[in-house]
Amino acid sequence: MKAINNILFFGAAALMLASCDSDMETPMLANESSFVAPVINNVGDVIVNADNSDAETVVFSWSKADFGQPVQVLYSLYVSYNGQSGFVANTPGTTLAVSKGDLNGVLMNDLGCNANETVPVTAFVTAKINGSDDFKVLTSNNSNSFNVTTFEAALKWLYCCGNFNGGWDIANAPQIWETKGGSNTYTAMMDFNDGGAGLSYFKITGLRSWSGDNWGFNYLTPGWGNLDPDQADSNLSLDISTSTIWEITVKTATMTIDAKEVGNTLSLIGGYNDWGADDLLNYDYVTNSFVTDEINFASDTEVKVRLNKGWDTSWGASGKMSSAVSGGYELTTDNGANISCPAGTHRVRIYANRVPYVLVIE
């Protein structure tokens, strides 16, 4: 859209009004300097615990934004802590009831708060004309500072089912674990190779059954743009022509999904073969893990995992043992230390259904 003589014109399509071919006059918005931002109201202190995480809400409210015309406004709520802001949700109204569990998830996962601590936070909203990015986004004041006591719930999980896991084998769909208890954020790595060369289709499900929730792009907002618009069943899709292995992150509080390209192969290399060859880690979708064939280590040795059989990206030990997988090493994807392996015949497995990924010598 263009600003002409400092008068902003808003297109008929966005305002559901007549087209330029009609005899109706296109409505005009006032100069941006006269727009009025919303004012957010104060919020009381919040305590999140096992009893109220899902059952109780925190109500945020604010005054209407004014764009000079009766346009539809979309408001976005954010909370801030320690200089950072995290998105909570969108709404067309001037009140929003947020479950305590969802608020807890934003603080813990997006803003780095620890579980079971009390932190001072503020809130604010932005306002934009719904359906258009051509006009100024208005930002409210910050609310008062209010305390939130966070809570670490038991970990939950979702599933991912698609072409890549045995042709939509829902009974064995790979798990995606929550990153922290109560975070409502789920991250896992999967190999979406389905034997094709273009798009690999999938959905996120709440159960290993089609009787529960299943979400495609009609429910989840993807952070990538290569969806197939001809998919009548709203399947999500990823382009596997350059990378078959992707890291998926689902945020159920905001109903968003993001994907990060990883590569085409994971492999093991180490002192047992003079660091000169690679043993592939093959994808097992039932356990959502990558595992080698049996390897005979003639003596105690050290190993690392590398991506695409090169040293541009290698994974090693982070220095922490896993609390979730017995005997497992938490991996860091930023190089990391060599991993000690005992002599004998072993399989090496990477559990990719959670972060950090965990390497186990079986």
KOLZAPA-178240 format. One line per 10 residues: number of its first residue (from 1); for each residue x, y, z of C-alpha. Coordinates in steps of 0.25 Angstrom, whole numbers. Last residue first. Example, Ala and Ser with C-alpha at 12.3 -4.5 7.8 and 13.67 -1.06 7.14 Angstrom:
% residues 2
2 = 55/-4/29 ~ 49/-18/31
***
This chain:
% residues 362
362 = 98/-204/96 ~ 106/-191/97 ~ 96/-180/99 ~ 96/-166/93 ~ 85/-156/97 ~ 80/-144/90 ~ 78/-131/98 ~ 67/-131/95 ~ 57/-142/93 ~ 52/-153/83
352 = 66/-153/77 ~ 71/-165/85 ~ 85/-168/79 ~ 89/-182/79 ~ 103/-189/78 ~ 102/-204/76 ~ 113/-212/83 ~ 123/-223/82 ~ 134/-222/92 ~ 144/-212/98
342 = 138/-200/105 ~ 134/-187/99 ~ 139/-173/103 ~ 132/-161/96 ~ 141/-150/90 ~ 137/-136/95 ~ 128/-127/89 ~ 127/-121/75 ~ 115/-112/76 ~ 103/-122/75
332 = 105/-126/90 ~ 101/-139/94 ~ 96/-144/107 ~ 103/-157/110 ~ 93/-169/114 ~ 96/-179/125 ~ 81/-180/128 ~ 73/-170/119 ~ 65/-159/126 ~ 76/-154/136
322 = 86/-153/124 ~ 101/-152/128 ~ 107/-138/126 ~ 120/-134/120 ~ 114/-130/107 ~ 119/-142/100 ~ 121/-141/85 ~ 115/-137/72 ~ 122/-133/60 ~ 118/-122/49
312 = 128/-118/38 ~ 136/-130/41 ~ 130/-139/30 ~ 122/-152/28 ~ 109/-144/26 ~ 108/-141/41 ~ 118/-146/51 ~ 117/-154/63 ~ 129/-156/72 ~ 137/-168/78
302 = 147/-172/88 ~ 153/-186/90 ~ 155/-198/99 ~ 160/-210/92 ~ 155/-218/80 ~ 143/-210/78 ~ 134/-220/70 ~ 122/-212/64 ~ 108/-217/63 ~ 99/-209/53
292 = 98/-194/57 ~ 86/-187/63 ~ 78/-174/61 ~ 66/-173/70 ~ 51/-170/69 ~ 48/-183/76 ~ 38/-188/66 ~ 45/-178/55 ~ 58/-186/55 ~ 68/-178/47
282 = 81/-184/43 ~ 94/-178/49 ~ 105/-181/39 ~ 118/-186/42 ~ 129/-176/37 ~ 143/-178/33 ~ 157/-172/36 ~ 157/-168/51 ~ 167/-180/53 ~ 156/-190/52
272 = 154/-193/67 ~ 159/-179/70 ~ 146/-172/65 ~ 135/-170/55 ~ 120/-172/56 ~ 111/-167/46 ~ 98/-158/44 ~ 94/-156/30 ~ 85/-146/21 ~ 86/-133/29
262 = 80/-125/40 ~ 70/-115/35 ~ 62/-108/46 ~ 47/-109/46 ~ 37/-100/53 ~ 23/-103/58 ~ 13/-93/64 ~ 0/-95/72 ~ 3/-84/82 ~ 3/-92/95
252 = 5/-105/87 ~ 19/-101/83 ~ 24/-112/73 ~ 39/-112/70 ~ 44/-122/59 ~ 59/-125/56 ~ 60/-130/42 ~ 68/-141/35 ~ 64/-143/20 ~ 73/-131/15
242 = 74/-126/1 ~ 62/-132/-6 ~ 55/-134/7 ~ 45/-122/6 ~ 36/-123/18 ~ 21/-125/18 ~ 9/-123/27 ~ -3/-130/24 ~ -16/-121/22 ~ -25/-133/17
232 = -28/-125/4 ~ -13/-124/1 ~ -13/-115/-12 ~ -6/-104/-4 ~ 7/-112/-3 ~ 15/-106/9 ~ 28/-100/5 ~ 28/-88/14 ~ 34/-90/27 ~ 31/-86/42
222 = 18/-95/41 ~ 5/-90/48 ~ -2/-102/54 ~ -17/-105/53 ~ -20/-104/38 ~ -5/-107/35 ~ -7/-121/41 ~ -11/-126/55 ~ -16/-139/60 ~ -24/-140/73
212 = -29/-154/77 ~ -36/-165/70 ~ -25/-165/59 ~ -16/-174/69 ~ -2/-173/75 ~ -8/-161/82 ~ -7/-146/82 ~ -3/-145/68 ~ 6/-137/59 ~ 4/-139/44
202 = 13/-143/32 ~ 16/-142/17 ~ 30/-143/11 ~ 32/-133/-1 ~ 42/-136/-12 ~ 51/-147/-15 ~ 43/-159/-10 ~ 47/-172/-2 ~ 41/-167/10 ~ 53/-160/16
192 = 47/-151/28 ~ 58/-155/37 ~ 54/-150/51 ~ 60/-140/62 ~ 51/-137/74 ~ 46/-124/81 ~ 33/-122/89 ~ 29/-109/95 ~ 18/-108/105 ~ 28/-104/116
182 = 21/-111/127 ~ 32/-121/129 ~ 44/-117/121 ~ 47/-120/106 ~ 34/-128/104 ~ 37/-141/97 ~ 34/-144/82 ~ 30/-159/80 ~ 31/-166/67 ~ 18/-172/62
172 = 18/-188/64 ~ 2/-190/64 ~ 1/-178/54 ~ 9/-185/43 ~ 7/-174/33 ~ 15/-181/22 ~ 25/-188/30 ~ 29/-176/37 ~ 34/-166/26 ~ 20/-165/20
162 = 15/-158/32 ~ 13/-159/47 ~ 19/-150/58 ~ 15/-152/73 ~ 14/-144/85 ~ 20/-144/99 ~ 18/-140/113 ~ 28/-138/124 ~ 23/-137/138 ~ 21/-122/143
152 = 32/-113/147 ~ 25/-100/153 ~ 27/-85/152 ~ 24/-75/163 ~ 20/-62/155 ~ 21/-49/161 ~ 15/-36/155 ~ 22/-23/150 ~ 11/-14/145 ~ 7/-14/131
142 = 16/-9/120 ~ 10/2/111 ~ 3/-3/98 ~ 10/-5/85 ~ 3/-1/72 ~ 8/-7/59 ~ 8/3/47 ~ 1/0/35 ~ 4/-9/22 ~ 4/-22/29
132 = -10/-25/26 ~ -20/-36/30 ~ -24/-31/43 ~ -20/-17/46 ~ -9/-17/56 ~ -9/-16/71 ~ 3/-20/81 ~ 1/-24/95 ~ 9/-23/108 ~ 12/-31/120
122 = 22/-30/132 ~ 30/-41/139 ~ 36/-42/153 ~ 41/-57/156 ~ 37/-67/167 ~ 45/-80/165 ~ 39/-95/164 ~ 45/-97/150 ~ 55/-88/145 ~ 52/-76/136
112 = 59/-76/122 ~ 50/-67/115 ~ 45/-76/104 ~ 44/-89/110 ~ 41/-86/125 ~ 34/-73/124 ~ 26/-77/112 ~ 22/-91/118 ~ 18/-85/131 ~ 8/-76/123
102 = 3/-88/116 ~ 1/-95/129 ~ -6/-84/136 ~ -16/-84/125 ~ -17/-71/118 ~ -31/-63/118 ~ -30/-52/108 ~ -37/-39/108 ~ -38/-28/98 ~ -43/-36/86
92 = -37/-41/73 ~ -27/-50/80 ~ -13/-55/78 ~ -5/-63/88 ~ 7/-63/98 ~ 19/-57/91 ~ 32/-56/99 ~ 40/-44/103 ~ 54/-42/108 ~ 60/-32/117
82 = 60/-40/129 ~ 46/-44/128 ~ 35/-40/118 ~ 21/-45/115 ~ 15/-43/101 ~ 0/-42/96 ~ -3/-40/81 ~ -16/-32/77 ~ -22/-33/64 ~ -31/-22/60
72 = -43/-22/50 ~ -45/-8/45 ~ -56/2/49 ~ -47/14/45 ~ -38/24/52 ~ -28/13/55 ~ -32/13/70 ~ -27/2/79 ~ -37/-3/89 ~ -33/-3/104
62 = -26/-15/111 ~ -29/-28/118 ~ -21/-40/123 ~ -28/-52/130 ~ -19/-62/137 ~ -25/-76/136 ~ -28/-88/145 ~ -30/-103/142 ~ -18/-107/134 ~ -7/-102/143
52 = -16/-101/155 ~ -14/-114/163 ~ 0/-117/159 ~ 5/-103/162 ~ 6/-89/156 ~ 5/-77/166 ~ 2/-63/159 ~ 3/-49/165 ~ -8/-39/160 ~ -8/-32/146
42 = -10/-17/143 ~ -17/-13/131 ~ -12/-11/117 ~ -14/2/109 ~ -16/0/94 ~ -9/10/84 ~ -17/22/78 ~ -14/25/64 ~ -13/40/61 ~ 2/40/56
32 = -2/29/46 ~ -10/39/38 ~ -25/35/38 ~ -29/23/30 ~ -37/25/17 ~ -49/17/12 ~ -50/14/-3 ~ -62/21/-9 ~ -72/12/-14 ~ -75/12/-29
22 = -69/-2/-31 ~ -56/-5/-39 ~ -47/-3/-28 ~ -53/-14/-20 ~ -64/-13/-10 ~ -62/-15/5 ~ -57/-27/13 ~ -47/-18/20 ~ -34/-26/15 ~ -40/-27/1
12 = -44/-12/0 ~ -30/-7/2 ~ -27/3/12 ~ -22/16/8 ~ -13/24/17 ~ -13/40/15 ~ 1/46/17 ~ 0/52/3 ~ -1/38/-3 ~ 4/27/6
2 = 5/14/-2 ~ 0/0/0
***
